[in-house]
Amino acid sequence: EVNAQGTTIIMVTHDPRIAEYARRTITIVDGKIA
């Protein structure tokens, strides 16, 4: 609901099942965006 209003949501997770809910994911490997 909040995201539908145009608000950006940042979520950090190590669980790929949770990440599936996101439209876009950014992966960080060894401290760098991969």
Biopython code that builds the backbone (N, CA, C, O; Angstrom):
import numpy as np
from Bio.PDB.StructureBuilder import StructureBuilder

atoms = [
    (1, "GLU", "N", (0.827, -1.195, 0.000)),
    (1, "GLU", "CA", (0.000, 0.000, 0.000)),
    (1, "GLU", "C", (0.871, 1.258, 0.000)),
    (1, "GLU", "O", (0.619, 2.187, -0.768)),
    (2, "VAL", "N", (1.874, 1.290, 0.842)),
    (2, "VAL", "CA", (2.764, 2.455, 0.896)),
    (2, "VAL", "C", (3.511, 2.594, -0.420)),
    (2, "VAL", "O", (3.625, 3.696, -0.957)),
    (3, "ASN", "N", (4.021, 1.478, -0.945)),
    (3, "ASN", "CA", (4.754, 1.525, -2.205)),
    (3, "ASN", "C", (3.862, 1.956, -3.355)),
    (3, "ASN", "O", (4.336, 2.630, -4.269)),
    (4, "ALA", "N", (2.604, 1.596, -3.342)),
    (4, "ALA", "CA", (1.669, 1.992, -4.394)),
    (4, "ALA", "C", (1.479, 3.506, -4.427)),
    (4, "ALA", "O", (1.082, 4.058, -5.453)),
    (5, "GLN", "N", (1.758, 4.177, -3.313)),
    (5, "GLN", "CA", (1.642, 5.634, -3.243)),
    (5, "GLN", "C", (2.893, 6.328, -3.772)),
    (5, "GLN", "O", (2.972, 7.556, -3.753)),
    (6, "GLY", "N", (3.872, 5.556, -4.243)),
    (6, "GLY", "CA", (5.081, 6.138, -4.808)),
    (6, "GLY", "C", (6.222, 6.263, -3.814)),
    (6, "GLY", "O", (7.242, 6.880, -4.120)),
    (7, "THR", "N", (6.067, 5.692, -2.643)),
    (7, "THR", "CA", (7.118, 5.740, -1.637)),
    (7, "THR", "C", (8.123, 4.620, -1.894)),
    (7, "THR", "O", (7.736, 3.482, -2.160)),
    (8, "THR", "N", (9.408, 4.944, -1.813)),
    (8, "THR", "CA", (10.447, 3.941, -1.977)),
    (8, "THR", "C", (10.642, 3.195, -0.669)),
    (8, "THR", "O", (10.681, 3.796, 0.405)),
    (9, "ILE", "N", (10.762, 1.895, -0.772)),
    (9, "ILE", "CA", (11.001, 1.053, 0.398)),
    (9, "ILE", "C", (12.340, 0.349, 0.210)),
    (9, "ILE", "O", (12.576, -0.276, -0.824)),
    (10, "ILE", "N", (13.215, 0.450, 1.204)),
    (10, "ILE", "CA", (14.498, -0.250, 1.165)),
    (10, "ILE", "C", (14.448, -1.364, 2.198)),
    (10, "ILE", "O", (14.207, -1.126, 3.382)),
    (11, "MET", "N", (14.681, -2.586, 1.727)),
    (11, "MET", "CA", (14.656, -3.747, 2.612)),
    (11, "MET", "C", (15.977, -4.491, 2.442)),
    (11, "MET", "O", (16.438, -4.692, 1.319)),
    (12, "VAL", "N", (16.576, -4.891, 3.533)),
    (12, "VAL", "CA", (17.817, -5.660, 3.494)),
    (12, "VAL", "C", (17.514, -7.056, 4.019)),
    (12, "VAL", "O", (16.936, -7.215, 5.095)),
    (13, "THR", "N", (17.912, -8.072, 3.243)),
    (13, "THR", "CA", (17.662, -9.450, 3.667)),
    (13, "THR", "C", (18.740, -10.373, 3.110)),
    (13, "THR", "O", (19.356, -10.089, 2.083)),
    (14, "HIS", "N", (18.947, -11.468, 3.803)),
    (14, "HIS", "CA", (19.820, -12.534, 3.309)),
    (14, "HIS", "C", (18.982, -13.708, 2.809)),
    (14, "HIS", "O", (19.524, -14.731, 2.391)),
    (15, "ASP", "N", (17.676, -13.557, 2.852)),
    (15, "ASP", "CA", (16.756, -14.637, 2.494)),
    (15, "ASP", "C", (16.208, -14.414, 1.087)),
    (15, "ASP", "O", (15.390, -13.516, 0.887)),
    (16, "PRO", "N", (16.638, -15.208, 0.113)),
    (16, "PRO", "CA", (16.170, -15.020, -1.264)),
    (16, "PRO", "C", (14.659, -15.171, -1.421)),
    (16, "PRO", "O", (14.075, -14.599, -2.341)),
    (17, "ARG", "N", (14.021, -15.932, -0.535)),
    (17, "ARG", "CA", (12.556, -16.081, -0.613)),
    (17, "ARG", "C", (11.864, -14.763, -0.308)),
    (17, "ARG", "O", (10.840, -14.446, -0.913)),
    (18, "ILE", "N", (12.406, -14.002, 0.611)),
    (18, "ILE", "CA", (11.845, -12.690, 0.942)),
    (18, "ILE", "C", (12.132, -11.705, -0.194)),
    (18, "ILE", "O", (11.282, -10.881, -0.531)),
    (19, "ALA", "N", (13.319, -11.788, -0.778)),
    (19, "ALA", "CA", (13.702, -10.883, -1.866)),
    (19, "ALA", "C", (12.792, -11.035, -3.083)),
    (19, "ALA", "O", (12.680, -10.107, -3.883)),
    (20, "GLU", "N", (12.147, -12.176, -3.234)),
    (20, "GLU", "CA", (11.250, -12.393, -4.373)),
    (20, "GLU", "C", (10.067, -11.429, -4.385)),
    (20, "GLU", "O", (9.442, -11.236, -5.428)),
    (21, "TYR", "N", (9.755, -10.830, -3.255)),
    (21, "TYR", "CA", (8.648, -9.877, -3.189)),
    (21, "TYR", "C", (9.002, -8.530, -3.831)),
    (21, "TYR", "O", (8.114, -7.736, -4.142)),
    (22, "ALA", "N", (10.278, -8.283, -4.025)),
    (22, "ALA", "CA", (10.730, -6.989, -4.550)),
    (22, "ALA", "C", (10.634, -6.948, -6.069)),
    (22, "ALA", "O", (10.816, -7.961, -6.744)),
    (23, "ARG", "N", (10.345, -5.766, -6.593)),
    (23, "ARG", "CA", (10.372, -5.573, -8.051)),
    (23, "ARG", "C", (11.807, -5.515, -8.549)),
    (23, "ARG", "O", (12.105, -5.936, -9.666)),
    (24, "ARG", "N", (12.698, -4.988, -7.705)),
    (24, "ARG", "CA", (14.094, -4.806, -8.091)),
    (24, "ARG", "C", (14.975, -5.214, -6.919)),
    (24, "ARG", "O", (14.678, -4.877, -5.773)),
    (25, "THR", "N", (16.053, -5.933, -7.196)),
    (25, "THR", "CA", (17.002, -6.282, -6.148)),
    (25, "THR", "C", (18.398, -5.830, -6.560)),
    (25, "THR", "O", (18.739, -5.825, -7.743)),
    (26, "ILE", "N", (19.182, -5.458, -5.588)),
    (26, "ILE", "CA", (20.580, -5.090, -5.796)),
    (26, "ILE", "C", (21.399, -6.019, -4.916)),
    (26, "ILE", "O", (21.157, -6.115, -3.714)),
    (27, "THR", "N", (22.365, -6.700, -5.510)),
    (27, "THR", "CA", (23.187, -7.657, -4.783)),
    (27, "THR", "C", (24.540, -7.040, -4.474)),
    (27, "THR", "O", (25.155, -6.407, -5.332)),
    (28, "ILE", "N", (24.999, -7.227, -3.244)),
    (28, "ILE", "CA", (26.310, -6.738, -2.830)),
    (28, "ILE", "C", (27.184, -7.946, -2.519)),
    (28, "ILE", "O", (26.813, -8.802, -1.716)),
    (29, "VAL", "N", (28.355, -8.009, -3.166)),
    (29, "VAL", "CA", (29.306, -9.097, -2.959)),
    (29, "VAL", "C", (30.638, -8.483, -2.571)),
    (29, "VAL", "O", (31.158, -7.627, -3.287)),
    (30, "ASP", "N", (31.188, -8.901, -1.463)),
    (30, "ASP", "CA", (32.464, -8.379, -0.963)),
    (30, "ASP", "C", (32.454, -6.859, -0.869)),
    (30, "ASP", "O", (33.454, -6.207, -1.169)),
    (31, "GLY", "N", (31.332, -6.298, -0.455)),
    (31, "GLY", "CA", (31.221, -4.859, -0.250)),
    (31, "GLY", "C", (31.020, -4.042, -1.517)),
    (31, "GLY", "O", (31.038, -2.813, -1.464)),
    (32, "LYS", "N", (30.829, -4.703, -2.655)),
    (32, "LYS", "CA", (30.643, -3.999, -3.927)),
    (32, "LYS", "C", (29.329, -4.420, -4.565)),
    (32, "LYS", "O", (28.908, -5.570, -4.445)),
    (33, "ILE", "N", (28.685, -3.476, -5.246)),
    (33, "ILE", "CA", (27.455, -3.802, -5.965)),
    (33, "ILE", "C", (27.807, -4.738, -7.107)),
    (33, "ILE", "O", (28.660, -4.430, -7.939)),
    (34, "ALA", "N", (27.145, -5.876, -7.135)),
    (34, "ALA", "CA", (27.460, -6.901, -8.142)),
    (34, "ALA", "C", (26.450, -6.878, -9.269)),
    (34, "ALA", "O", (26.552, -7.669, -10.206)),
]
sb = StructureBuilder()
sb.init_structure("model")
sb.init_model(0)
sb.init_chain("A")
sb.init_seg("    ")
for serial, (resi, resn, name, xyz) in enumerate(atoms, 1):
    if name == "N":
        sb.init_residue(resn, " ", resi, " ")
    sb.init_atom(name, np.array(xyz, "f"), 0.0, 1.0, " ", f" {name:<3s}", serial, name[0])
structure = sb.get_structure()
